[in-house]
Each structure stands twice: as C-alpha cells, then as structure tokens.
Amino acid sequence: MAAVQETVEAVAALEKYEHGFTTDIDQEFAPKGLSEDIVRFISAKKEEPQWMLDWRLDAYRRWLELEEPDWAKVNYPKIDYQDSYYYAAPKTKEGPKSLDEVDPEILAVYAKLGIPLREQEVLAGVEGAPRYAVDAVFDSVSVVTTFKKELAAVGVIFCSMSEAIREHGDLVKQYLGSVVPTSDNYFACLNSAVFSDGSFVYIPPGVRCPMELSTYFRINAKDSGQFERTLIIADKGAYCSYLEGCTAPMRDENQLHAAVVELVLLDDAEIKYSTVQNWYPGDPETGKGGIFNFVTKRADCRGDRSKVSWTQVETGSAVTWKYPSCVLRGEGSSGEFYSIAVTNGHQQADTGTKMIHLGANTRSRIVAKGISAGKSTSTYRGLVSAHPKAKGARNFTQCDSLLIGKTCAAHTIPYIEARNGQSVFEHEATTTRLSDDQLFYCQQRGLNQEEAVALLVNGFVKDVLQQLPMEFAVEAQKLVAISLEGSVG
Amino acid sequence: MSLALALKTGDVSRLPSRRDEDWRWTDLRGLIRTIPTESPAFLGDVGAGPFDALADGSVVIVNGWVREGDPAPETGVLALRFVSRGDATAHDAEFAVTVAPGQTLTVLESYEGQGAGGYLANIGLDFSVGEGARLERIVLVDDLADAVTVSTADVALAPGARFAQTILTTGARRQRLETRVAHPGAHAELRLDGIYLLDKQRHADLTTQVTHGGVDGTTSQLTKGMVDDQARGVFQGRIIVQPGADQTDARMGHHALIMSDKAEVDAKPELLIFADDVSCAHGNTIGALDEQAIFYARQRGIPELEARAMLTEAFVGEVVERIEHEPARQLARAWVAQHLGRSIL
C-alpha cells in the first residue's frame, strides 16, 4: 500500500497548482509592446552579430503579414501582442561565472522546484544514480547551465542559445531555421523575431552523450511572454536524450509561451526528446489566467537510419497548440510520438503530431492518450503522409481518449495521405469513459474513488509512461494523478 | 461555398476549393474555370436503368428534369434514376423521399452518365424516415470519366427509425458523394457503407457526417476502396456526439488498397465527442495487397491479374454482404466483379 499512500499524500499536499508561487526578483524589462525597436533591443541585449539581427528583423516583417491561425479547436480571447513584455531578465552581472554569482532568490526558486543546479548536489545522490545536466531558463534568459565542462570533454556542446550565437556562430547559422523556417507559421514567426533564450546542443559524430540533458523553463515576470528557441544537432551516429520541464506562477492574466524546437539528425543519429509540460493551467473553477502554450516542434531526420522519439506529458497550460513533428527524409529513418494529454478545469488542448514520410522504408509510430475531465476539451490532431518516393513506409497510430465527467469533450481528427502503393498505414482510435465496472472492482477492494481513478488512469497511459526516462516517469505519473484530482464525484 | 451556389449565381469563386477544410482533397475551384451553360432538356430514350427489374416503381430524372410517369411508390422498392446527358453543360436536381412511420422502403438509386460530353451535375436529396420506419438506400454511381458530380443527401431519422446505406462508385473527373445524418439516438439505427473502385484519373470522395443528438443511438460505418493508375480516393467521416447523447455506440471503418505508385488515398476519420458515457471507435488502414496471398494463388495456377481481382473482390465483398435487400446485393456483387474484370458465372 506504500505507493498508494504516497499518491494520496501527494494529492492531499498539492491540492492546487504546486508551482504557482511567484518570486520577487529585481528584473529588467524591455518596454512593453512589439516593434522593430524591441527586436533590435533584444538583439543588442544579447550582443548578437549583425546576421542574427537581420534574421530577426526579416522574421518580424514577415510576421506582420501573417494572420493568427484559427483552425484549432480552442477558444481564447484575442491576444493583444502590444500588451506584453518581450524581454524580462533577472538583473545580474553580465554572464555569471559561477553559481555563487547567481541571485540567491533564483537559486531558491529552483531549489523549491526540485531542480538540481549545483553539480555536487546531483552527485551527492546514490552512487551510480543517473546524472543529468541542466540549462535553467528564467523568463527570457538562461541563468545557468551545469556540467558544461564534463560534456565539453567528450565534444558535446550544451549551452544557452545566446551563448551559442556568440561562440558557435557557424553552427547556429548553418542550422537555425533549417527545420522550422521563419515564416513556417504565425507563432514560429513571432518566435523567430523575438526569441530570447533556450538551449543549444551539438553532439559530434559517433558520440553518445554521457548524461541526460535537460532544460527547465520558468516564467516568473508578470505580463511577459516566453519565447525560447531550442536547437539540437545530432551528427552522424550520435545519440542524446533531452528532457524539458516547465512551470509558471499563478496569475489572473494569460501569458503567452511561443517556443520553437528544432532537431537535426544526420546518418544513424538518435534523439530522444521528452517533455513534461506543467505550465499554470488557469483557475480550475473560473478558467481565469493560465499560459497559452503555442509551440512548434519539429525533427528533421536528414540522415539515413536516423531515429527521433518525442515523448510528451501535457498536463498544464490553459490552451495548448502543439504538434511535434517528424520529417522522415533519410532512408530507413524512423519517428515515434508518445503523448499523454490531460485536461481538467477549463483547459483546452489541441495537440498531436505530423509524420511526413519522404524517404524509402521510413517508419513511424504514434501512441496518443488523451484524458479530459471537468469542463475541458482535448483534441488529437495528426497527419500521416507518404510521398510517392517513400516506398515501403509504415505507420501505426493509436489514439485513445478517456472522458471523465459530463461536461468535457474529446476529439480525434487524424489526416492520412497515402501517395504510393507500397506503404502500409494503420490507424485506430477509441473514445470511452472510465468503466464503472473497473471503478467498482477497485473500490470493492478498498481503494477510495480517487485512488481507483488514479490507478485506472495510470493503467490507461502506461504505454506512454514506459517511454519516459525513469526519473521523469515517476514525476509524470504523480502529475497525471494530481491533474485529475477532484474530477470525479 | 457550394456547387449549388456557384451554379445559381454563375460565379466560380463560390465553388469550394482546397482552402475549405471540408473540401481540401476535392478541389472544384481549381478544376472549373467557368460555369458551363445549363443542360438542355433531353426527351429521347435513356434506356433501362440498372435496377428497373427489381423495383415496384421508378422515378427518372434526366438533366435535372423529372420525367412524367406513375407516382413513386411509398413502400416497397423505388428505383430512382439520375441520368446525365450533357455536352459540357451543367444541371441541378433535387428529390425528397419520406417514409411514413412504421413503413419500409428500399431506394435503389443510380447515377448514369450517357452520351460523350462531360457534365457538371449537382444533386440534392432529402430523406425523412418516420418513427419505427425502415429505409435502405443503395446507390450505384456510373459517371462518365470527365464528369463532375456532387451529390448531397440530408437524412433525418425519427426515434426508432432505421436507415442503411451502401454507395458503390467508380468515380469521375471529380466526384463527391456526401451524406449528412441527423441522428436522434432513441434506438434509431444507422448504417453507412461505401465502396469505391477507381482507375485511370478518376476521383471519388465519400464524405459522411453523423450528428448524434440524443441517448441510445447506434451508428455503424464501413467503407472500403481500391485505387489504381493515377486515381484518388477520399474518405472523410465525421461522427459528432452532442452533449447528453449518452449510450451512443458508433463505429467507423475505412480500409483502402493502393495498386499503383501514382494512386492516392486520403482519409480523415473524425470523432467529436461531447458526452462521456459513449463508446466510439474508428479504424483506418491503407496499404497494398498482400504479396504472399498473391503468391499463394499463383502457386495454385491462378494468373496474377486474376488473383489480384479475386483478392480485391474478397476485400470489398465484406461491404457488399452487408446489403440487406437480397436482389440488390446480388446485383452489387456482379457490379463489383464486372469492374474488377471478373465475370461471375
């Protein structure tokens, strides 16, 4: 019963959004609003070269001509793009040299969130325990990146995007925007103009990254948006596993998070990208506040036999608009997408994936589990397409939706486009509610209703949880239980 | 945006295009440059319809004009013929069928393209099925290769009604066969099936939308298709379960075979669910014929072409077997065999 007891305690202790605290830190803002001057301001703040500024300005001008997309099954008030800060950074000495120079308040935030920023803290654990390097992004800037030296010893570059632009300009210039072009979509274009930080990873040929890499995103400042940009390049035969986590304070106003993640995979490379997204979902009763999470994530499997795997646990955000995609260009490349989307209260999630088969013998697998409770809406939207040259392409898709309560909704909208005669596509989807029989069975054996729901839901999402790195899987399991707290009865 | 509106106004910009989400794979705007002139009335002989021998009475509509004849039977079997004899012209046709409470009617509907020129046909149908009534609709579509046809059927079911439909088509230059059903739940039963067998540059789009508005409704959908050469098959199925429509049981299946590397199949099976006590599922598979099965057949002395036809016939046969009206089922079986190049002795 220990595990169950632990869940109960976790649920009881965290009746509300656990990470909703705010921190008063002396911060520096760009003036509110968006204009070419703001773009220049951000670029100047980051001491960027001219080519980067030109790239941003080009994106900004394109963005002005684009229209905000309205096809997703989400409703939200019109965003006033002039009523937000596009740059917010903790006031600190330029580029802290060590952790001791970082504002203790910020360190306290990460300590509270349980993110190890001191390398010795990570090492202090049980001998042989998995280690992971962290890039901590606080509002618009990266405050610290750990284990850089150890990673550099094997040739792995892991740093913040601003640092990469300054120190690895050639690599950034070569790959930035090559997977998600500036004018790809409205939010990606906005991000290209104003992105402030994010992580940059380069794994050299044949290197297996010795530890898990992770980024922890925190929005803190009021009325600000977060626009991070992540670029991961896995050279020939390289491997890395990357984790991403995010939280934000509870506020009555909506805040915008528009990120872009680009993955580049050359021959025989492999990237495993896991996300636990836990932005503030808004007030569960009134739906007030919460983060608008409009994210573009795409992996380009350029090399033959490369492999990418997206795993996501989406429990937060008021509105989610996110379709991590795989462009399977290299012969024999493969893409995987495992997703759990939990919505409760007034949350809305329109999420899914795109598997674009361009090369021969490419394979993809999609397992998406959606759980809706309260007054929420959860939509799976996915595209699987095979080009005439993608002979021997294979796809398997499974989308299951679980409904808890009378006022929620679950939708499944898959698009399948098959353009050659030697591919196989299989898709299946189901929508059901939590079975009364199963609930009754669990309750009969002494579990209360909430424990029974947690148990059944964990069984429902098991296929996806198994794909997460171990330490994330435990956290994700608790998160799913907590997100659904109070949804039954 | 609709073909009807474009025909009425003569304005091509009213035609649905790829930019309209529901028409993304059936682009009329990009195909039709100008709205053709109206098809003239044709008074000559149009020959016998495919279902004439099975029907108690028939209604013949040629180029949008209803031919004079006996009134349509209200029970039993009605043969409903839409004959198009155009020469690069356009026409509109409408027809309504009402089945009184407790009655049973079978509608055997045929689309017949005659003559040599292409045509643009827009057909609107209304089906109203009364309480406890039963209606089975079997649609045989044989359009000309350069025809553009849009047929839209609106079906309203009363509590306890039963509506079953099977569409069999060989496609056209562009063809859209859409069925929209208002399902009240209340023990009403719905079956929506379809078969498309396409070759050369033919295109067929089978679109359905079922809206479950009340408790206790069932829907069963099965569409199967085969595309060869440069043909394109489209399936769009949408099942909506409105708030409160509990105990809905809806299943949707679409399975297609692609025989050539230039053929294409596009599918969008959608479930939009606003009620929690439901059981809804859809399945979709697209692929080639099993090479091992072909090898097996060839080993036993069956030539490859015949083996392919035989396997395809078996594949789509599952849909044919769901037709309840026995003589129509036999006719459908023969139609499939004929289009796959096999003759049934």
Interface residues (C-beta under 8 A of the other chain):
Chain A: W71 P388 K391 S401 L403 I404 G405 K406 T407 C408 A409 A410 H411 T412 I413 P414 Y415 I416 E417 A418 R419 N420 G421 Q422 S423 V424 F425 E426 H427 E428 A429 T430 T431 T432 R433
Chain B: E21 P243 G244 A256 I258 M259 S260 D261 K262 A263 E264 V265 D266 A267 K268 P269 E270 L271 L272 I273 F274 A275 D276 D277 V278 S279 C280 A281 H282 G283 N284 T285 I286 G287 A288
